Amino acid sequence: MSAHTREAPRLLLENAYATYPHANGYYGDGGRRVALGRAAGVDEIVGVAWDAAAPSGGEPEVLVPAGFLVAASGHERSAWSPEAPTRSVPWFDVGLRSHTLVCAHGDALIAVELSDAVRRPRVAYRSQEGWTLDGLAGVAADGRTAAVTEEREGVHRALLVELGDGSSREILRHRWHANHVHFAPADEGWIGYSHEGPATAVDDRVWAWHSTAAPSGRPVVDQRALSHDPPDAVALGHERWMFHDLGAVVVAYGESPAGPRGVYEVFVDGRPPRLVSAGERDWHVGISRDGRRLVVDTTGPAGAPGRGWEHAGTSSSIVLIDAVTGERRTLVEAGFIAHPYHPHPSFTPDGSAVVFNHVERDSAGAVVRRGVAIVDVDPPGRADRS
C-alpha cells in the first residue's frame, strides 16, 4: 500500500457521538466496546463493539436509557437535534479498570456499572440547592470516586464524590470558570482541570490539584514563557492528561497570537514543556495508552493554507503524530458541525485504531450522514509503520 493511500473509515453507529476527548469511553473485555451518546432527538447512552471481531458485536446495547436520563436530570431538557445544534448533550467518562460510567446531566451525577449483567443506572449525587453542576465529570479508575465542578454566583468549585454513598467534599474553588476536570491516569492523586474562557485571553489554561502538592490548585505551564512572540502568550487548550507519564498533552491553537503552535507535553514535576510536533491547525488531541503516538483533529484540512480557522471550510484531518519524532501522517478526512460533532479523536485501548465523530456532506455541502467512525492506525500491508 502506498504511503499516500488513506484507509476509508468504518462507521460504528449513525446518529451517535463519542464522548469528550479527555474522557474515556472504552469498556468491556480488553476495552473492546465503546460507549456512545445517541443524537437523534433523544438523549441516550449506548455501547457498541469497535472491534469487528469482538464476540459480543451486533446491535448497540443500552447503557443509560433515554427515560432514565430525562427522569434523573431534575427538569425537562430538550435533546440535541440538527435543528437545535447548540443544545447540550450528555457527556460521560468510564473508569479505566472498573468500567463504572458516570454522566453529569442536569443537576444529577449518574453512575452505572457496565460490568454488571443487569445494568441499573442510578443518581449517585445531586447538586445542592443554588449550585449548577457542570456537564463534564471524571471518574477514578477504580470507579469509587468521581470529580465534578459546580458554579454559583460566579464561584466555581470542584468536589470529590464517593459513588458508594453519595458523600462529597470540596477540594478547591475559584472566582473564574473551572471545568474539564479529570483524574490524571498516571497518578490519580493529581486531578487536572481548566481555566475556561477564550483561548486568546486566558494565559493560565492548564491547572492541576493535589491534596498536598497543590491543595489550592496551581497552573501547570507558563504560557508566556513558551512564546517566541512576546509579550503575547501561546494560546493553549483541550488538554488530555497522559496515561504513561504525569502530565498532559495540550494543543496550542492555530489562532494563537504567538508561536510555536502545535502539540505540547506539559508536566507537574518541574520538567519543562516540550513541543512534540509543530502544527498550525491543531484542535483536539488524544494520546495512546503507551504514550508512543498522539492524534489530533484540525481546524480545516491539515494542508490548507493559513492557520487556525483561515480557509478551514467544513472539513478536518485526523492526523497521527509520532511522540518521539513529531512526524505527522494524515489518517483520514472528517467533516464536522457544532458540538457534539467536533471530530474528538481517541485511540482504542490497544492503540490499533482511532475512533472519531464524522460528518458527511453531499456535493452541495448539505449534511447527509453523521455518526461515529473508526480508522486503523496501521492498515494491513502498510510498509512504513512507525
C-alpha positions in Angstrom: 0.0 0.0 0.0 1.3 3.4 -0.9 2.4 5.7 2.0 0.0 8.3 0.5 -3.0 5.9 0.4 -5.6 6.5 3.2 -8.0 4.0 4.6 -11.7 4.7 4.4 -13.2 4.9 7.8 -15.8 2.4 9.0 -19.0 3.8 10.6 -19.6 2.3 14.0 -23.0 3.9 14.6 -25.1 6.6 12.8 -26.7 9.5 14.7 -24.3 9.0 17.6 -21.3 10.8 19.1 -18.1 9.8 21.0 -17.5 11.3 24.4 -15.3 14.3 25.2 -11.7 13.9 24.3 -10.2 14.0 27.8 -12.7 11.3 29.0 -12.6 7.5 28.4 -15.4 5.8 26.6 -14.0 2.3 26.3 -15.2 -0.7 28.4 -15.7 -4.4 28.3 -13.2 -7.2 27.8 -10.0 -5.5 26.8 -11.9 -2.3 26.2 -13.3 -3.7 23.0 -16.5 -1.8 23.3 -17.1 1.9 23.3 -19.8 4.0 24.9 -21.5 6.5 22.6 -24.2 9.1 23.0 -27.3 9.0 20.8 -28.0 12.2 19.0 -31.3 11.6 17.2 -33.8 13.7 19.1 -33.4 11.8 22.4 -30.6 11.7 24.9 -29.4 8.1 25.5 -26.0 6.4 26.1 -25.4 3.1 24.3 -22.4 0.8 23.7 -21.1 -0.9 20.6 -18.2 -3.1 19.7 -15.5 -1.1 17.9 -13.6 -4.3 17.2 -15.3 -6.0 14.3 -14.0 -9.4 15.7 -15.4 -8.9 19.2 -17.7 -11.8 20.1 -20.4 -9.5 21.5 -20.8 -7.3 18.5 -24.0 -6.6 16.7 -26.7 -4.2 17.8 -26.0 -1.4 20.2 -26.7 -2.1 23.9 -28.4 0.5 26.0 -26.2 1.7 28.9 -28.3 4.6 30.2 -31.8 4.7 28.8 -33.4 7.9 27.5 -36.2 7.7 30.1 -33.7 7.5 32.9 -31.8 10.5 31.7 -35.0 12.5 31.5 -36.1 11.5 35.0 -32.7 12.0 36.6 -31.9 15.4 35.1 -34.1 17.2 37.6 -36.0 19.2 35.0 -37.3 18.9 31.4 -34.5 19.2 28.9 -34.7 19.4 25.1 -32.4 16.9 23.4 -29.9 17.8 20.8 -31.1 17.7 17.2 -29.8 19.0 13.8 -32.5 21.7 14.2 -31.2 22.7 17.6 -27.4 22.2 17.3 -26.5 24.4 20.3 -28.3 22.3 22.9 -26.1 20.4 25.3 -25.7 16.6 25.2 -24.8 14.1 27.9 -21.0 13.7 28.3 -19.6 10.7 30.2 -16.5 9.0 31.5 -15.7 5.4 32.2 -13.3 4.1 34.8 -10.2 2.7 33.3 -10.3 -0.5 35.4 -13.7 -0.7 36.9 -15.9 0.1 33.9 -18.0 2.4 36.0 -19.7 5.1 33.8 -20.5 8.5 35.2 -22.5 11.2 33.5 -23.4 14.7 34.7 -26.8 15.6 33.5 -28.9 18.4 34.7 -28.3 18.6 38.5 -27.6 14.8 38.8 -24.4 12.8 38.6 -25.5 9.4 37.2 -23.5 6.2 37.7 -23.8 2.8 36.2 -21.7 -0.4 36.5 -21.1 -1.5 32.9 -19.6 -4.8 34.1 -22.9 -5.8 35.8 -25.0 -8.4 33.9 -28.1 -6.2 34.5 -27.2 -2.6 34.4 -29.0 -0.3 36.8 -28.2 3.4 36.4 -28.7 5.5 39.5 -28.3 9.0 40.7 -25.1 9.0 42.8 -25.1 12.7 43.7 -27.3 15.7 43.2 -26.1 19.3 43.3 -27.0 21.2 46.4 -29.6 24.0 46.1 -28.2 27.0 44.3 -25.3 25.2 42.7 -25.2 24.3 39.0 -23.5 21.1 38.0 -21.1 21.3 35.1 -21.7 18.8 32.3 -18.2 17.3 32.3 -17.4 14.9 35.2 -14.5 12.4 35.7 -14.3 9.1 37.4 -11.3 7.3 39.0 -10.0 4.1 37.5 -11.4 2.0 40.3 -14.9 3.5 39.9 -15.2 4.6 43.6 -14.8 8.3 43.2 -15.9 11.0 40.8 -14.7 14.5 40.3 -17.2 17.2 39.4 -17.3 21.0 39.2 -20.2 23.3 40.2 -21.0 27.0 39.9 -22.9 29.5 42.0 -22.9 33.3 41.5 -19.6 33.4 39.8 -17.9 31.0 42.2 -16.7 27.7 40.8 -15.7 24.7 42.9 -14.5 21.2 42.5 -15.8 18.2 44.5 -14.8 14.7 45.0 -18.0 12.5 45.2 -17.9 9.0 46.8 -20.1 7.0 44.4 -20.9 4.4 47.1 -22.8 6.7 49.5 -23.0 10.0 47.6 -21.0 11.9 50.1 -18.9 14.8 48.7 -16.1 17.1 49.8 -15.0 20.3 48.3 -11.3 20.3 47.2 -11.0 23.8 45.6 -12.8 26.9 44.5 -12.0 29.8 42.1 -13.6 33.0 41.1 -13.2 32.0 37.5 -14.7 29.3 35.3 -13.0 26.0 36.3 -14.1 22.9 34.4 -12.8 19.9 32.3 -12.0 18.1 35.5 -10.4 14.6 35.1 -8.1 12.3 37.1 -4.5 12.0 35.9 -4.3 8.4 34.8 -0.6 8.1 35.6 -1.2 9.2 39.3 -4.8 9.8 40.3 -3.6 11.8 43.3 -3.5 14.5 40.7 -6.6 16.0 39.1 -6.4 18.1 36.0 -8.8 20.9 35.3 -9.0 24.0 33.1 -9.3 27.8 33.4 -12.1 28.1 30.9 -12.5 31.1 28.6 -11.5 32.5 25.2 -8.2 30.8 24.4 -6.5 34.0 23.3 -7.5 35.8 26.5 -6.7 33.1 29.2 -2.9 32.7 29.8 -3.1 30.1 32.5 -5.4 27.4 30.9 -3.9 24.2 32.4 -4.3 23.6 36.1 -3.8 20.7 38.5 -4.8 19.9 42.0 -3.2 17.6 44.6 -4.1 17.3 48.2 -0.6 18.2 49.5 1.5 19.3 46.4 -1.2 21.7 45.1 -4.0 21.9 47.7 -5.4 25.2 46.2 -4.6 24.1 42.6 -1.9 25.6 40.5 -1.2 26.3 36.9 1.0 23.7 35.1 2.6 25.8 32.4 3.7 29.4 31.9 2.2 30.2 28.5 4.1 33.4 28.2 7.4 31.6 28.7 6.6 29.3 25.8 6.1 32.3 23.5 8.5 33.2 20.7 6.5 36.3 20.1 6.4 38.3 23.4 4.6 39.9 25.0 1.8 37.6 23.6 1.2 34.2 25.3 0.8 30.9 23.5 -2.9 30.1 23.5 -3.4 26.6 24.8 -6.4 24.3 25.3 -8.1 20.9 25.1 -5.6 19.3 27.4 -5.7 15.5 28.0 -3.7 14.0 30.9 -1.4 11.2 29.8 -1.7 7.6 30.7 2.0 6.8 30.9 3.5 9.9 32.5 2.5 12.5 35.0 1.5 15.4 32.8 -0.8 16.4 29.9 -0.8 16.8 26.2 -2.2 20.1 25.1 -2.9 22.0 21.9 -1.5 25.4 21.0 -4.2 26.5 18.6 -3.7 27.9 15.1 -5.3 31.1 16.2 -2.8 31.6 18.9 -1.3 35.1 18.5 2.1 33.6 19.5 4.0 30.5 18.5 5.3 27.9 18.5 1.9 26.3 17.7 1.2 22.6 17.7 1.0 19.9 20.4 2.9 20.1 23.7 3.6 17.9 26.7 3.4 19.7 30.0 4.4 18.3 33.4 3.8 18.9 37.1 7.2 17.8 38.4 9.3 20.7 37.1 10.2 19.3 33.8 10.0 22.0 31.1 7.2 21.8 28.5 8.1 20.0 25.3 6.8 20.9 21.8 6.1 17.4 20.5 5.0 18.4 17.0 4.5 21.8 15.3 1.2 22.5 13.7 -0.8 25.5 12.6 -4.3 23.9 12.7 -4.4 21.5 15.7 -7.8 21.4 17.5 -8.2 18.5 19.9 -5.6 15.9 20.9 -5.6 12.3 22.2 -2.7 10.0 23.2 -2.2 6.3 23.1 -2.0 4.4 26.4 1.7 3.7 25.9 2.4 7.3 25.0 4.1 6.4 21.7 1.5 8.2 19.5 -0.8 11.2 19.5 -3.7 12.0 17.3 -5.1 15.4 16.5 -8.0 16.8 14.5 -7.6 20.0 12.7 -9.4 23.3 12.0 -9.8 22.7 8.3 -7.7 20.3 6.2 -4.2 19.8 7.5 -2.7 21.0 4.3 -4.8 24.1 3.8 -3.0 27.5 3.5 -3.0 29.7 6.6 -3.6 28.7 10.2 -6.4 28.3 12.6 -9.8 28.9 11.1 -8.4 30.6 7.9 -9.7 28.7 4.8 -11.0 26.0 7.2 -14.3 25.3 5.5 -16.2 22.3 7.0 -13.6 19.6 7.0 -11.0 18.4 9.4 -8.0 16.0 9.1 -7.4 13.2 11.6 -3.6 13.3 12.0 -1.3 10.7 13.6 1.8 12.0 15.4 4.9 10.1 16.5 5.5 11.2 20.1 9.3 11.0 19.7 10.0 12.4 16.3 6.9 14.6 15.9 6.4 13.2 12.4 2.8 13.5 11.1 0.6 11.4 8.9 -3.0 12.1 7.9 -5.1 9.1 8.5 -8.5 10.3 7.1 -10.5 13.4 6.4 -13.6 14.1 8.5 -16.4 16.6 8.4 -17.7 18.5 11.4 -20.6 20.6 12.6 -21.2 22.1 16.1 -20.9 20.1 19.3 -21.1 17.2 19.8 -19.9 16.7 16.2 -16.4 18.0 16.5 -14.2 15.1 15.5 -12.8 14.4 19.0 -10.4 11.6 18.1 -9.3 9.0 20.6 -7.2 5.8 20.4 -8.7 2.5 21.1 -7.1 0.9 24.3 -4.7 -1.2 22.2 -3.7 1.7 20.1 -4.6 -0.1 16.8 -7.3 2.4 15.7 -8.7 5.8 16.2 -12.4 6.5 16.9 -13.8 9.9 15.9 -17.0 11.8 15.1 -17.6 12.1 11.4 -20.0 14.2 9.3 -20.5 13.5 5.6 -21.8 16.1 3.1 -23.2 16.0 -0.4 -21.7 17.9 -3.3 -23.8 20.9 -2.4 -22.5 20.9 1.2 -25.6 19.6 2.9 -25.1 17.1 5.8 -26.3 13.7 4.7 -24.8 11.5 7.4 -23.3 11.9 10.8 -22.1 9.4 13.4 -19.0 7.7 15.0 -16.4 6.2 12.8 -13.2 4.2 13.2 -10.0 4.1 11.2 -7.0 1.8 11.5 -3.7 3.4 12.6 -1.6 0.9 10.6 -3.7 -0.7 7.8 -2.6 -4.2 6.8 0.2 -4.2 4.3 1.5 -0.8 5.2 5.3 -0.9 4.7 6.2 2.3 6.7 4.7 1.6 10.1 6.1 3.8 12.9 
